[in-house]
Amino acid sequence: MVQNKTILRALAGEKLDTPPIWMMRQAGRYLPEYKATRAQAGDFLSLCYNPELAAEVTLQPIRRYGFDAAILFADILLLPQALGADLWFVSGEGPRLSTITTADDVAKLRPTDAIHETLNPVYETMQRLSKELPSETTLIGFAGAPWTVATYMIAGRGTPDQGPAHALKSENRPVFEAILQRLTEGTIAYLSEQIAAGAECVKLFDSWAGSLQDDDFTRYSIKPMQQITAALKEKHPGIPVIAFPRGAGTKYTGVHEATGADCVAIDDGVDAAWAATHVQNDGCVQGNLKSSHMVTGGAALVDETRRICDAFSGGPHIFNLGHGITPDADPDNVQLMIDTVRGK
């Protein structure tokens, strides 16, 4: 089925005349149909764990826009919840978790093979999607990378500078590394089950990779992603992996080789022409339009979309945003972006 799935062709290293396109957070709050389904579910976590409704919101942007890929509707914090952390969402503020900061806390986490009891509804969502998606649409699974998920587990919430995780790394490195190791093992098991349920490629979101400096970037962002990628490819030969160490800057250079990923997603903090020279020379690149263009639209959106497509036209490229679409985005601007990429 790779022949008619343009994203899988790009991930395999093929240069296409028109880059395939999908969008981070494409199933989300900017769409009125999402808001209606979310209200039906009652709350965010109930939506994540309801296979029928989670599949529905995953399919909504495919029906509306015809994206070349659908990404599973879930959340990166479902894995720590499956490992035993308490998880809840505060309206208008975001996620909250019980903190994991000591050796005793780590010891109380559930074993890796116990996570599936909690996550089975996610796998059921994936199974539904693999049957319901159009034949040309690639199904993407995902997880948060260990460093990013650890920052939430250690702080109990999102923080602007990931300070609590950096502090634990400095003050009690054995506990910090034990948390990362548990997350690495759990992520391998979680993504492996997503693949078994129908995911055709997977993406690792290391949203806070940019706050890791010097050797810590390699040790705690790149190395865990490499371990996960290697384990998945051993168990599921041929499965493509997309790595997204957001905020890496010039450290995006060499990420293909260092992680073993088939594609490196880049944020909008680096120039597309630079990335074409320093990142795309090693393989497929995904990115990297600023999500703010989905709010403002107009000629600037068209011009920047064309500039990015031109910059990456010499090699394999998947068009995407440099970060997730925001709730204040105009759905009409999404259509304008897609039409521009596809030359309509």
C-alpha positions as CSV (number, residue, x, y, z in Angstrom):
1,M,0.0,0.0,0.0
2,V,3.0,2.3,0.1
3,Q,2.6,3.2,-3.6
4,N,-0.5,5.4,-3.0
5,K,0.5,6.7,0.5
6,T,2.6,9.7,-0.2
7,I,3.8,10.2,3.4
8,L,5.2,6.6,3.5
9,R,6.9,7.3,0.2
10,A,8.5,10.5,1.5
11,L,9.5,8.7,4.7
12,A,11.2,6.1,2.5
13,G,13.3,8.9,1.0
14,E,11.4,9.6,-2.2
15,K,11.4,13.2,-3.5
16,L,7.8,14.0,-4.6
17,D,6.8,16.8,-6.9
18,T,4.1,17.8,-4.3
19,P,5.0,17.3,-0.7
20,P,2.4,15.3,1.4
21,I,0.8,17.3,4.2
22,W,-0.6,16.9,7.6
23,M,-0.7,19.1,10.6
24,M,0.2,18.8,14.3
25,R,-3.0,19.0,16.4
26,Q,-5.0,18.8,13.3
27,A,-7.9,17.3,15.3
28,G,-8.4,20.0,17.8
29,R,-10.1,23.1,19.2
30,Y,-9.9,25.2,16.1
31,L,-12.6,23.0,14.5
32,P,-16.3,23.4,15.4
33,E,-16.9,19.7,14.9
34,Y,-14.2,18.9,17.4
35,K,-15.8,21.2,20.0
36,A,-19.1,19.4,19.5
37,T,-17.6,16.0,20.0
38,R,-15.5,17.1,23.0
39,A,-18.7,18.4,24.6
40,Q,-20.4,15.0,23.9
41,A,-17.5,13.3,25.6
42,G,-17.7,15.5,28.7
43,D,-14.0,16.2,29.3
44,F,-10.7,15.8,27.6
45,L,-9.6,12.5,29.2
46,S,-13.0,10.9,28.6
47,L,-12.5,11.8,24.9
48,C,-9.0,10.2,24.8
49,Y,-10.4,7.0,26.3
50,N,-13.5,6.7,24.2
51,P,-12.5,4.8,21.1
52,E,-15.6,5.8,19.1
53,L,-15.3,9.5,19.8
54,A,-11.5,9.6,19.7
55,A,-11.7,8.0,16.2
56,E,-14.3,10.5,15.2
57,V,-12.2,13.5,16.1
58,T,-9.2,11.9,14.3
59,L,-11.3,11.5,11.2
60,Q,-12.8,15.0,11.2
61,P,-9.9,16.9,9.7
62,I,-9.5,14.1,7.1
63,R,-13.1,14.5,6.0
64,R,-12.8,18.3,5.9
65,Y,-9.4,18.8,4.4
66,G,-8.2,15.5,2.9
67,F,-4.8,15.5,4.7
68,D,-2.4,12.8,3.6
69,A,-2.1,11.5,7.2
70,A,-4.2,11.1,10.3
71,I,-2.6,11.1,13.7
72,L,-4.1,9.2,16.6
73,F,-6.1,11.5,19.0
74,A,-4.5,10.9,22.4
75,D,-2.2,12.8,24.8
76,I,1.5,12.3,25.7
77,L,0.5,12.1,29.4
78,L,-1.6,8.9,29.0
79,L,1.6,6.9,29.4
80,P,2.5,8.3,32.9
81,Q,-1.1,7.7,33.9
82,A,-0.8,4.1,32.8
83,L,2.4,3.8,34.8
84,G,0.5,4.8,37.9
85,A,0.7,8.6,38.1
86,D,-2.5,10.5,38.9
87,L,-3.6,12.7,35.9
88,W,-6.3,15.3,35.7
89,F,-6.8,18.5,33.6
90,V,-7.6,21.9,35.1
91,S,-9.9,24.0,32.8
92,G,-7.9,26.8,31.2
93,E,-4.7,25.8,32.9
94,G,-3.8,22.3,31.5
95,P,-2.6,19.0,32.9
96,R,-1.8,18.2,36.5
97,L,0.0,15.0,37.7
98,S,1.1,13.6,41.0
99,T,4.8,14.2,41.2
100,I,7.5,11.5,40.8
101,T,10.7,12.8,42.4
102,T,12.1,10.1,44.7
103,A,13.4,6.5,44.4
104,D,10.3,5.4,46.4
105,D,8.0,7.2,43.8
106,V,9.8,5.3,41.0
107,A,9.5,2.0,42.8
108,K,5.7,2.5,43.1
109,L,5.2,2.9,39.4
110,R,3.5,0.0,37.6
111,P,5.7,-2.5,35.6
112,T,5.8,-1.8,31.9
113,D,3.7,-4.9,31.0
114,A,0.8,-3.5,33.2
115,I,0.3,-0.3,31.2
116,H,-1.9,-1.9,28.5
117,E,-4.8,-2.3,30.8
118,T,-5.2,1.5,30.9
119,L,-4.2,2.0,27.3
120,N,-6.3,-0.6,25.6
121,P,-8.9,2.0,24.6
122,V,-6.2,3.9,22.7
123,Y,-5.3,0.7,20.8
124,E,-9.0,0.2,20.0
125,T,-9.1,3.7,18.6
126,M,-6.2,2.8,16.4
127,Q,-7.9,-0.4,15.2
128,R,-11.0,1.6,14.3
129,L,-9.0,4.2,12.4
130,S,-7.1,1.6,10.4
131,K,-10.4,0.3,9.1
132,E,-12.1,3.6,8.6
133,L,-9.5,5.9,7.0
134,P,-9.3,6.3,3.2
135,S,-6.9,3.9,1.6
136,E,-4.5,6.7,0.6
137,T,-4.3,8.2,4.2
138,T,-1.3,7.2,6.4
139,L,-2.1,6.4,10.0
140,I,0.4,7.9,12.5
141,G,0.9,6.8,16.1
142,F,2.8,8.8,18.6
143,A,4.1,9.3,22.1
144,G,6.0,11.9,24.0
145,A,9.7,11.4,24.2
146,P,11.0,10.4,27.7
147,W,12.6,13.8,28.5
148,T,9.5,15.8,27.8
149,V,7.2,13.4,29.6
150,A,9.5,13.3,32.5
151,T,9.4,17.1,32.9
152,Y,5.7,16.9,33.5
153,M,6.0,13.9,35.9
154,I,8.6,15.6,38.0
155,A,7.0,19.0,38.1
156,G,3.4,17.8,38.2
157,R,2.5,20.2,35.5
158,G,3.9,22.0,32.5
159,T,6.5,24.7,33.3
160,P,8.1,27.4,31.2
161,D,11.7,26.3,31.7
162,Q,11.4,22.7,32.8
163,G,13.1,23.8,36.0
164,P,12.0,21.0,38.4
165,A,13.3,18.4,36.0
166,H,16.6,20.2,35.5
167,A,16.9,20.5,39.3
168,L,16.3,16.8,39.9
169,K,18.8,16.0,37.1
170,S,21.4,18.0,39.0
171,E,20.5,17.0,42.6
172,N,19.6,13.3,42.2
173,R,20.7,12.0,38.8
174,P,20.1,8.3,39.6
175,V,16.4,9.0,40.3
176,F,16.2,11.2,37.3
177,E,17.7,8.6,35.0
178,A,15.5,5.9,36.5
179,I,12.4,7.9,35.5
180,L,13.7,8.3,32.0
181,Q,14.5,4.6,31.8
182,R,11.0,3.6,32.9
183,L,9.6,6.0,30.4
184,T,11.8,4.7,27.6
185,E,10.7,1.1,28.3
186,G,7.1,2.1,28.6
187,T,7.2,4.1,25.3
188,I,8.6,1.1,23.4
189,A,5.8,-1.1,24.7
190,Y,3.1,1.6,24.1
191,L,4.2,2.4,20.5
192,S,4.7,-1.3,19.7
193,E,1.1,-1.9,20.6
194,Q,0.0,1.1,18.5
195,I,1.8,-0.4,15.6
196,A,0.2,-3.8,16.2
197,A,-3.1,-2.0,16.2
198,G,-2.6,-0.4,12.8
199,A,-0.2,2.5,13.1
200,E,1.9,2.8,9.8
201,C,4.5,5.1,11.3
202,V,5.1,6.7,14.7
203,K,6.3,10.1,15.9
204,L,8.2,10.9,19.0
205,F,7.5,14.4,20.4
206,D,10.3,15.8,22.4
207,S,8.6,19.2,22.9
208,W,11.1,20.4,25.5
209,A,14.3,19.1,23.9
210,G,15.5,22.7,23.4
211,S,16.1,23.3,27.1
212,L,18.7,20.5,27.3
213,Q,22.2,21.9,26.9
214,D,25.5,20.4,25.7
215,D,25.9,16.7,26.5
216,D,22.5,16.6,28.2
217,F,20.8,17.0,24.8
218,T,22.5,13.9,23.5
219,R,22.1,11.9,26.7
220,Y,18.5,12.7,27.6
221,S,16.8,13.6,24.3
222,I,18.7,11.9,21.5
223,K,19.7,8.7,23.2
224,P,16.3,7.7,24.5
225,M,14.8,8.3,21.1
226,Q,17.5,6.2,19.6
227,Q,16.8,3.3,22.0
228,I,13.0,3.5,21.2
229,T,13.6,3.7,17.5
230,A,16.0,0.7,17.5
231,A,13.6,-1.4,19.6
232,L,10.6,-0.6,17.4
233,K,12.5,-1.3,14.2
234,E,13.8,-4.6,15.6
235,K,10.2,-5.7,16.5
236,H,8.5,-4.1,13.6
237,P,10.9,-4.1,10.6
238,G,10.3,-1.3,8.2
239,I,8.2,0.9,10.5
240,P,9.1,4.5,9.9
241,V,9.9,6.8,12.8
242,I,9.7,10.6,12.9
243,A,11.8,12.3,15.6
244,F,10.9,15.8,16.8
245,P,13.4,17.4,19.2
246,R,11.7,20.8,19.2
247,G,13.9,23.7,19.9
248,A,17.1,21.9,18.9
249,G,18.4,24.8,16.7
250,T,21.7,23.9,15.1
251,K,21.6,20.6,16.9
252,Y,19.1,19.3,14.4
253,T,22.1,18.5,12.3
254,G,22.9,14.8,12.6
255,V,19.6,13.8,14.3
256,H,18.7,11.3,11.6
257,E,21.9,9.4,12.1
258,A,22.0,9.8,15.9
259,T,18.4,8.6,16.4
260,G,18.0,6.2,13.5
261,A,14.8,8.1,12.6
262,D,13.5,8.1,9.0
263,C,12.4,11.7,9.3
264,V,13.3,14.7,11.4
265,A,10.5,17.2,12.2
266,I,11.8,20.7,12.6
267,D,10.2,23.7,14.4
268,D,9.8,27.2,13.0
269,G,12.8,28.5,14.9
270,V,15.2,27.3,12.1
271,D,15.1,28.5,8.5
272,A,13.9,26.1,5.9
273,A,16.8,26.9,3.6
274,W,19.3,26.1,6.4
275,A,17.5,22.9,7.3
276,A,17.5,21.8,3.6
277,T,21.3,22.1,3.6
278,H,22.0,20.7,7.1
279,V,19.2,18.3,7.9
280,Q,17.5,17.2,4.7
281,N,20.8,16.0,3.3
282,D,20.4,13.1,5.7
283,G,16.8,12.2,4.9
284,C,13.2,13.2,5.0
285,V,12.4,16.5,6.8
286,Q,9.0,17.5,8.1
287,G,8.0,21.1,8.7
288,N,8.0,24.0,9.3
289,L,5.4,26.8,8.8
290,K,4.7,29.0,11.8
291,S,1.4,28.1,13.4
292,S,0.6,31.8,13.7
293,H,0.0,31.9,9.9
294,M,-3.1,29.8,10.6
295,V,-4.5,32.7,12.6
296,T,-3.4,35.6,10.3
297,G,-3.7,34.0,6.9
298,G,-3.5,36.2,3.8
299,A,-0.6,36.7,1.4
300,A,2.0,36.1,4.1
301,L,0.7,32.6,4.6
302,V,0.8,31.9,0.9
303,D,4.3,33.4,0.4
304,E,5.8,31.5,3.4
305,T,4.2,28.2,2.4
306,R,5.6,28.5,-1.1
307,R,9.0,29.5,0.3
308,I,9.2,26.4,2.5
309,C,8.1,24.1,-0.3
310,D,10.7,25.6,-2.6
311,A,13.4,25.3,0.0
312,F,12.8,21.6,0.5
313,S,12.0,20.8,-3.1
314,G,15.3,19.0,-3.6
315,G,14.6,16.1,-1.4
316,P,12.0,14.2,0.7
317,H,9.7,16.6,2.5
318,I,6.5,16.3,4.5
319,F,4.8,19.7,4.9
320,N,3.6,20.5,8.4
321,L,3.6,23.3,10.9
322,G,6.6,24.0,13.2
323,H,4.4,23.4,16.2
324,G,0.7,22.5,16.8
325,I,-2.1,24.5,15.4
326,T,-3.6,26.9,18.0
327,P,-7.3,27.1,19.1
328,D,-7.6,30.6,17.6
329,A,-6.7,29.4,14.1
330,D,-9.2,30.0,11.2
331,P,-10.2,26.8,9.5
332,D,-10.3,28.7,6.2
333,N,-6.5,29.4,6.6
334,V,-5.8,25.7,6.9
335,Q,-7.6,25.2,3.5
336,L,-5.5,28.0,2.0
337,M,-2.3,26.4,3.2
338,I,-3.3,23.1,1.8
339,D,-4.3,24.6,-1.6
340,T,-1.0,26.5,-1.7
341,V,1.0,23.3,-1.1
342,R,-0.9,21.4,-3.7
343,G,-0.7,24.2,-6.2
344,K,-4.4,24.7,-6.5
